[in-house]
Amino acid sequence: MRYSASSLSFPQGAIKGLKNLDKRIGIEIFYEFASDEMWNHVLEEAMEGREGEFSIHSPFFYANIGYTKESELFRELCVPFDLYHKFHAQFYVLHSQGEGCPPSDGAERTELRKRVTERMQRFAGLCEKEGVTLVIENLFRGTPGPLFNQEQYLRLFEEIPNAYALIDVGHAVLGHYDVYQVQETLKDRLIGYHIHDNDGVHDSHWRIQTEQGVVDWKKFCLGVKRFTPKAALVMEYAHAKPEDYVQDMETLEGIFKEIDDEYAKPVGEPDL
């Protein structure tokens, strides 16, 4: 499996700590959390000799896919492309809605969803021309629920054939997605995950080993094995130390091995 750590746990004053991540683990950066000059400096060292891959989370605080003027939006979204190519990124993550809760009015939601879809279609075409692999992430921003429910999110990949999917597992739980069903439906179009847990109410970005977490990690891992074995697993934690990512990678590997062992057991063999 391919594992990465998000820079979410490494705020600007601590992003040099990315170099301390185990070399087997890749790095995904929140681009707008530091300057381009800082990223170039930090990544030169952090990516040196790293086996894990690189990916970029697009700007979103000041580049709202739903409301920012399109020319300004696309200009902001294209700024990280130089880093993308310099460090040979595997994909570029785009939110499927802007910051803040979407409107509760049905007509407004429908209009916003249409506008966001059209913008993502055009941006996907631009990414294709620039040699950038675009992945669209499901999002959750509280009441009245995500702008794209599960059915609407899945439909995006019919409407945007040159984009791929990235499922944020924590957001999916909050938005009442059936992650296993999404995995089964999208298969090879699903090439990445953001991995974190929560209490089913708040977007807490807990580590996967949090006792209060609600995600069924065994079922998730079964879906990965069956439908998306080449997808990247990006651990996107709000608070974690470099050694935590190794521990959680090993935990996930243990779950994958447990699944392999169960399916390798002859039919009728009793459980011990």
C-alpha beads as a LAMMPS data file, in Angstrom:
LAMMPS data file: protein, C-alpha beads

272 atoms
271 bonds

1 atom types
1 bond types

-500.0 500.0 xlo xhi
-500.0 500.0 ylo yhi
-500.0 500.0 zlo zhi

Masses

1 110.0

Atoms # bond

1 1 1 0.000 0.000 0.000
2 1 1 1.047 3.626 -0.574
3 1 1 1.059 5.834 2.522
4 1 1 1.476 9.588 2.931
5 1 1 1.157 12.146 5.714
6 1 1 -0.647 15.440 5.284
7 1 1 1.115 18.627 6.354
8 1 1 -2.018 19.524 8.377
9 1 1 -0.186 18.525 11.585
10 1 1 2.827 20.654 10.617
11 1 1 1.800 24.336 10.808
12 1 1 4.008 26.974 9.232
13 1 1 6.343 27.230 12.185
14 1 1 6.811 23.462 12.240
15 1 1 6.783 22.402 8.574
16 1 1 10.509 21.677 8.659
17 1 1 9.469 18.694 10.775
18 1 1 8.188 17.010 7.598
19 1 1 11.782 15.897 7.002
20 1 1 11.511 13.725 10.132
21 1 1 8.778 11.539 8.651
22 1 1 9.785 7.959 7.943
23 1 1 11.093 7.839 4.357
24 1 1 8.541 5.174 3.449
25 1 1 5.798 7.732 3.992
26 1 1 5.016 10.340 1.351
27 1 1 3.997 13.955 1.894
28 1 1 0.886 15.893 0.916
29 1 1 1.073 19.642 1.483
30 1 1 -1.646 22.201 2.134
31 1 1 -0.142 24.651 -0.337
32 1 1 -1.534 27.894 1.100
33 1 1 -0.266 27.146 4.621
34 1 1 3.205 28.418 3.665
35 1 1 4.833 30.557 0.995
36 1 1 6.079 29.135 -2.268
37 1 1 9.622 30.043 -1.205
38 1 1 9.181 28.165 2.079
39 1 1 7.765 25.064 0.383
40 1 1 10.663 24.956 -2.058
41 1 1 13.134 25.196 0.806
42 1 1 11.402 22.617 3.014
43 1 1 10.623 20.102 0.275
44 1 1 14.165 20.078 -1.109
45 1 1 15.225 18.459 2.156
46 1 1 12.035 16.600 3.078
47 1 1 11.695 14.790 -0.262
48 1 1 15.380 13.900 -0.555
49 1 1 15.643 10.096 -0.651
50 1 1 11.958 9.666 0.188
51 1 1 10.301 6.468 -1.026
52 1 1 6.810 7.844 -0.415
53 1 1 5.260 10.090 -3.028
54 1 1 4.278 13.749 -3.136
55 1 1 0.876 15.364 -3.634
56 1 1 -0.634 18.838 -3.260
57 1 1 -3.855 20.038 -1.659
58 1 1 -5.037 23.062 -3.624
59 1 1 -5.704 26.493 -2.078
60 1 1 -9.238 26.825 -0.710
61 1 1 -9.421 29.577 1.933
62 1 1 -9.047 32.344 -0.655
63 1 1 -10.038 30.372 -3.738
64 1 1 -13.669 29.440 -3.195
65 1 1 -14.770 27.091 -5.981
66 1 1 -18.347 28.343 -5.694
67 1 1 -18.029 32.098 -5.311
68 1 1 -14.593 33.483 -6.264
69 1 1 -14.525 35.158 -9.676
70 1 1 -13.518 32.393 -12.076
71 1 1 -10.485 34.142 -13.573
72 1 1 -9.125 34.819 -10.070
73 1 1 -10.048 31.323 -8.905
74 1 1 -8.193 29.574 -11.702
75 1 1 -5.192 31.858 -11.315
76 1 1 -4.925 30.921 -7.621
77 1 1 -5.484 27.225 -8.275
78 1 1 -2.720 27.123 -10.901
79 1 1 -0.039 28.704 -8.697
80 1 1 1.075 25.343 -7.162
81 1 1 1.616 23.722 -10.568
82 1 1 5.342 24.586 -10.566
83 1 1 5.805 22.714 -7.268
84 1 1 3.660 19.882 -8.606
85 1 1 6.050 19.294 -11.495
86 1 1 9.271 20.063 -9.626
87 1 1 8.632 17.373 -7.025
88 1 1 6.818 14.953 -9.368
89 1 1 3.457 14.988 -7.605
90 1 1 1.047 12.100 -8.100
91 1 1 -2.130 14.178 -7.878
92 1 1 -3.628 17.574 -7.042
93 1 1 -6.567 17.697 -4.597
94 1 1 -9.525 20.017 -5.210
95 1 1 -12.450 20.528 -2.819
96 1 1 -15.906 19.892 -4.265
97 1 1 -17.345 22.929 -2.462
98 1 1 -16.088 26.156 -0.940
99 1 1 -15.531 27.041 2.691
100 1 1 -18.588 27.536 4.846
101 1 1 -21.908 25.730 4.826
102 1 1 -23.756 25.533 1.513
103 1 1 -27.153 27.270 1.294
104 1 1 -30.133 25.493 2.816
105 1 1 -32.515 26.728 0.128
106 1 1 -32.998 23.958 -2.433
107 1 1 -32.944 26.212 -5.490
108 1 1 -29.784 27.993 -4.303
109 1 1 -28.069 24.673 -3.599
110 1 1 -28.976 23.377 -7.050
111 1 1 -27.638 26.521 -8.708
112 1 1 -24.428 26.453 -6.677
113 1 1 -23.896 22.755 -7.409
114 1 1 -24.340 23.428 -11.139
115 1 1 -21.851 26.311 -11.044
116 1 1 -19.273 24.315 -9.065
117 1 1 -19.596 21.334 -11.428
118 1 1 -19.087 23.518 -14.503
119 1 1 -16.047 25.162 -12.944
120 1 1 -14.549 21.800 -12.035
121 1 1 -15.143 20.617 -15.602
122 1 1 -13.241 23.592 -16.995
123 1 1 -10.464 23.315 -14.430
124 1 1 -10.096 19.591 -15.136
125 1 1 -9.516 20.457 -18.796
126 1 1 -6.853 22.967 -17.792
127 1 1 -5.165 20.405 -15.524
128 1 1 -5.137 17.876 -18.342
129 1 1 -3.355 20.365 -20.619
130 1 1 -0.822 21.119 -17.870
131 1 1 -0.056 17.459 -17.160
132 1 1 -1.656 17.609 -13.692
133 1 1 -3.748 14.707 -12.352
134 1 1 -6.804 16.248 -10.712
135 1 1 -8.634 14.500 -7.874
136 1 1 -11.910 15.821 -6.488
137 1 1 -12.449 15.456 -2.746
138 1 1 -15.816 15.041 -1.028
139 1 1 -16.388 17.674 1.634
140 1 1 -18.555 18.224 4.700
141 1 1 -19.277 21.618 6.237
142 1 1 -22.152 21.011 8.659
143 1 1 -25.877 21.719 8.308
144 1 1 -27.625 21.194 5.917
145 1 1 -25.131 18.578 4.742
146 1 1 -22.615 18.407 1.898
147 1 1 -23.251 20.257 -1.342
148 1 1 -22.796 16.919 -3.121
149 1 1 -24.471 13.932 -1.477
150 1 1 -23.170 10.469 -2.335
151 1 1 -25.219 10.074 -5.513
152 1 1 -24.329 13.573 -6.717
153 1 1 -20.647 13.075 -5.918
154 1 1 -20.534 9.805 -7.866
155 1 1 -22.225 11.500 -10.811
156 1 1 -19.357 14.003 -10.989
157 1 1 -17.104 11.340 -12.465
158 1 1 -19.538 10.763 -15.303
159 1 1 -19.733 14.509 -15.931
160 1 1 -15.963 15.093 -15.537
161 1 1 -14.301 12.125 -17.266
162 1 1 -10.785 13.606 -17.018
163 1 1 -10.824 13.852 -13.207
164 1 1 -10.364 11.216 -10.510
165 1 1 -11.822 10.808 -7.026
166 1 1 -10.290 11.188 -3.588
167 1 1 -12.503 10.063 -0.728
168 1 1 -12.032 11.813 2.591
169 1 1 -13.160 9.062 4.957
170 1 1 -13.948 11.375 7.869
171 1 1 -15.996 13.698 5.656
172 1 1 -17.763 10.705 4.124
173 1 1 -18.951 9.491 7.536
174 1 1 -20.231 12.961 8.456
175 1 1 -21.982 13.274 5.083
176 1 1 -23.618 9.828 5.417
177 1 1 -21.741 8.279 2.500
178 1 1 -21.466 4.497 2.288
179 1 1 -17.704 4.368 1.705
180 1 1 -17.676 0.702 0.712
181 1 1 -20.360 1.352 -1.906
182 1 1 -18.385 4.327 -3.243
183 1 1 -15.282 2.133 -3.475
184 1 1 -17.212 -0.555 -5.330
185 1 1 -18.755 1.964 -7.735
186 1 1 -15.691 4.049 -8.597
187 1 1 -12.977 1.359 -8.497
188 1 1 -9.984 2.622 -10.540
189 1 1 -11.385 6.161 -10.700
190 1 1 -10.774 6.377 -6.944
191 1 1 -7.033 6.915 -6.581
192 1 1 -6.638 8.460 -3.139
193 1 1 -8.025 8.707 0.372
194 1 1 -7.754 11.167 3.217
195 1 1 -7.701 9.004 6.329
196 1 1 -8.927 10.277 9.685
197 1 1 -11.643 9.511 12.232
198 1 1 -14.266 11.477 14.185
199 1 1 -17.218 11.089 16.542
200 1 1 -19.811 11.148 13.771
201 1 1 -20.664 14.805 14.469
202 1 1 -17.499 16.912 14.311
203 1 1 -14.803 17.039 11.627
204 1 1 -12.114 16.315 14.219
205 1 1 -9.392 14.746 12.052
206 1 1 -8.491 12.227 14.745
207 1 1 -5.944 9.481 14.244
208 1 1 -7.386 6.112 13.249
209 1 1 -6.660 4.593 16.668
210 1 1 -8.914 6.980 18.596
211 1 1 -11.220 4.883 20.765
212 1 1 -14.148 7.273 20.272
213 1 1 -13.916 7.097 16.476
214 1 1 -16.834 5.786 14.438
215 1 1 -15.140 4.649 11.199
216 1 1 -15.192 0.896 10.526
217 1 1 -11.556 0.595 9.461
218 1 1 -11.742 -3.114 8.750
219 1 1 -14.583 -2.643 6.260
220 1 1 -12.731 0.313 4.767
221 1 1 -9.568 -1.754 4.325
222 1 1 -11.591 -4.576 2.775
223 1 1 -12.919 -2.109 0.192
224 1 1 -9.389 -0.889 -0.500
225 1 1 -8.153 -4.445 -1.059
226 1 1 -11.078 -5.403 -3.275
227 1 1 -11.606 -2.292 -5.376
228 1 1 -8.784 0.288 -5.030
229 1 1 -5.545 -1.518 -4.116
230 1 1 -3.384 1.081 -5.878
231 1 1 -4.943 4.111 -4.175
232 1 1 -2.831 6.358 -1.938
233 1 1 -3.678 6.443 1.777
234 1 1 -3.016 9.975 3.060
235 1 1 -3.199 10.273 6.846
236 1 1 -4.711 13.736 7.348
237 1 1 -4.553 14.342 11.102
238 1 1 -5.134 17.574 12.990
239 1 1 -2.543 16.635 15.624
240 1 1 0.142 13.992 15.203
241 1 1 3.875 13.502 15.610
242 1 1 6.138 11.951 12.939
243 1 1 6.248 8.628 14.792
244 1 1 2.428 8.484 14.950
245 1 1 2.223 8.044 11.185
246 1 1 4.492 5.000 11.304
247 1 1 2.401 3.483 14.085
248 1 1 -0.845 4.023 12.147
249 1 1 0.679 2.741 8.911
250 1 1 1.623 -0.443 10.767
251 1 1 -1.888 -0.656 12.242
252 1 1 -3.423 -0.459 8.770
253 1 1 -0.947 -3.026 7.449
254 1 1 -2.032 -5.310 10.289
255 1 1 -5.676 -4.929 9.264
256 1 1 -4.817 -5.698 5.638
257 1 1 -2.914 -8.813 6.735
258 1 1 -5.843 -9.914 8.903
259 1 1 -8.127 -9.597 5.873
260 1 1 -5.695 -11.589 3.719
261 1 1 -5.472 -14.316 6.355
262 1 1 -9.254 -14.559 6.697
263 1 1 -9.808 -14.914 2.970
264 1 1 -6.968 -17.427 2.640
265 1 1 -8.531 -19.708 5.265
266 1 1 -10.151 -22.813 3.737
267 1 1 -13.926 -22.851 3.709
268 1 1 -15.283 -24.567 6.802
269 1 1 -12.086 -24.202 8.825
270 1 1 -13.117 -23.338 12.391
271 1 1 -12.047 -20.080 14.018
272 1 1 -9.490 -20.528 16.790

Bonds

1 1 1 2
2 1 2 3
3 1 3 4
4 1 4 5
5 1 5 6
6 1 6 7
7 1 7 8
8 1 8 9
9 1 9 10
10 1 10 11
11 1 11 12
12 1 12 13
13 1 13 14
14 1 14 15
15 1 15 16
16 1 16 17
17 1 17 18
18 1 18 19
19 1 19 20
20 1 20 21
21 1 21 22
22 1 22 23
23 1 23 24
24 1 24 25
25 1 25 26
26 1 26 27
27 1 27 28
28 1 28 29
29 1 29 30
30 1 30 31
31 1 31 32
32 1 32 33
33 1 33 34
34 1 34 35
35 1 35 36
36 1 36 37
37 1 37 38
38 1 38 39
39 1 39 40
40 1 40 41
41 1 41 42
42 1 42 43
43 1 43 44
44 1 44 45
45 1 45 46
46 1 46 47
47 1 47 48
48 1 48 49
49 1 49 50
50 1 50 51
51 1 51 52
52 1 52 53
53 1 53 54
54 1 54 55
55 1 55 56
56 1 56 57
57 1 57 58
58 1 58 59
59 1 59 60
60 1 60 61
61 1 61 62
62 1 62 63
63 1 63 64
64 1 64 65
65 1 65 66
66 1 66 67
67 1 67 68
68 1 68 69
69 1 69 70
70 1 70 71
71 1 71 72
72 1 72 73
73 1 73 74
74 1 74 75
75 1 75 76
76 1 76 77
77 1 77 78
78 1 78 79
79 1 79 80
80 1 80 81
81 1 81 82
82 1 82 83
83 1 83 84
84 1 84 85
85 1 85 86
86 1 86 87
87 1 87 88
88 1 88 89
89 1 89 90
90 1 90 91
91 1 91 92
92 1 92 93
93 1 93 94
94 1 94 95
95 1 95 96
96 1 96 97
97 1 97 98
98 1 98 99
99 1 99 100
100 1 100 101
101 1 101 102
102 1 102 103
103 1 103 104
104 1 104 105
105 1 105 106
106 1 106 107
107 1 107 108
108 1 108 109
109 1 109 110
110 1 110 111
111 1 111 112
112 1 112 113
113 1 113 114
114 1 114 115
115 1 115 116
116 1 116 117
117 1 117 118
118 1 118 119
119 1 119 120
120 1 120 121
121 1 121 122
122 1 122 123
123 1 123 124
124 1 124 125
125 1 125 126
126 1 126 127
127 1 127 128
128 1 128 129
129 1 129 130
130 1 130 131
131 1 131 132
132 1 132 133
133 1 133 134
134 1 134 135
135 1 135 136
136 1 136 137
137 1 137 138
138 1 138 139
139 1 139 140
140 1 140 141
141 1 141 142
142 1 142 143
143 1 143 144
144 1 144 145
145 1 145 146
146 1 146 147
147 1 147 148
148 1 148 149
149 1 149 150
150 1 150 151
151 1 151 152
152 1 152 153
153 1 153 154
154 1 154 155
155 1 155 156
156 1 156 157
157 1 157 158
158 1 158 159
159 1 159 160
160 1 160 161
161 1 161 162
162 1 162 163
163 1 163 164
164 1 164 165
165 1 165 166
166 1 166 167
167 1 167 168
168 1 168 169
169 1 169 170
170 1 170 171
171 1 171 172
172 1 172 173
173 1 173 174
174 1 174 175
175 1 175 176
176 1 176 177
177 1 177 178
178 1 178 179
179 1 179 180
180 1 180 181
181 1 181 182
182 1 182 183
183 1 183 184
184 1 184 185
185 1 185 186
186 1 186 187
187 1 187 188
188 1 188 189
189 1 189 190
190 1 190 191
191 1 191 192
192 1 192 193
193 1 193 194
194 1 194 195
195 1 195 196
196 1 196 197
197 1 197 198
198 1 198 199
199 1 199 200
200 1 200 201
201 1 201 202
202 1 202 203
203 1 203 204
204 1 204 205
205 1 205 206
206 1 206 207
207 1 207 208
208 1 208 209
209 1 209 210
210 1 210 211
211 1 211 212
212 1 212 213
213 1 213 214
214 1 214 215
215 1 215 216
216 1 216 217
217 1 217 218
218 1 218 219
219 1 219 220
220 1 220 221
221 1 221 222
222 1 222 223
223 1 223 224
224 1 224 225
225 1 225 226
226 1 226 227
227 1 227 228
228 1 228 229
229 1 229 230
230 1 230 231
231 1 231 232
232 1 232 233
233 1 233 234
234 1 234 235
235 1 235 236
236 1 236 237
237 1 237 238
238 1 238 239
239 1 239 240
240 1 240 241
241 1 241 242
242 1 242 243
243 1 243 244
244 1 244 245
245 1 245 246
246 1 246 247
247 1 247 248
248 1 248 249
249 1 249 250
250 1 250 251
251 1 251 252
252 1 252 253
253 1 253 254
254 1 254 255
255 1 255 256
256 1 256 257
257 1 257 258
258 1 258 259
259 1 259 260
260 1 260 261
261 1 261 262
262 1 262 263
263 1 263 264
264 1 264 265
265 1 265 266
266 1 266 267
267 1 267 268
268 1 268 269
269 1 269 270
270 1 270 271
271 1 271 272
